[in-house]
């Protein structure tokens, strides 16, 4: 299996939302998700995303992050979600690109 890590793009928003919902279901709170694909387009400048992709076909993981500023330390990165589809957890052979 060939898994690549790359920067997320607008075309990934549907797959990102699928992973958001998978995480919400895992945590037992899918009804609390208020975000949507259209909201992600409207607010795209507020977050960054890394995508894990299986052989260029399927989004199987993601990390959503943003820059934050803390008075004591200055600029920092806030990692909001790190999600890997359950069926892909524990796998190897990751190539960064």
Long-range contacts (C-beta under 8 A, 24 or more apart in sequence): 1-54, 1-55, 1-91, 1-93, 2-54, 2-55, 2-93, 2-95, 3-52, 3-53, 3-54, 3-55, 3-60, 3-88, 3-91, 3-93, 3-94, 3-95, 4-52, 4-53, 4-56, 4-94, 4-95, 4-96, 4-97, 5-50, 5-51, 5-52, 5-53, 5-94, 5-95, 5-96, 5-97, 6-50, 6-51, 6-53, 6-97, 7-48, 7-49, 7-50, 7-51, 8-48, 8-49, 8-50, 8-51, 8-62, 10-41, 10-44, 12-49, 12-51, 12-59, 12-62, 13-37, 13-40, 13-41, 15-51, 15-58, 15-59, 15-62, 16-40, 16-49, 16-51, 16-59, 16-62, 16-64, 18-59, 19-59, 19-61, 19-62, 19-81, 19-83, 19-85, 20-81, 20-83, 22-83, 22-85, 22-86, 23-81, 23-83, 47-80, 52-84, 52-88, 52-94, 54-88, 60-84, 60-85, 60-88, 61-85, 61-88
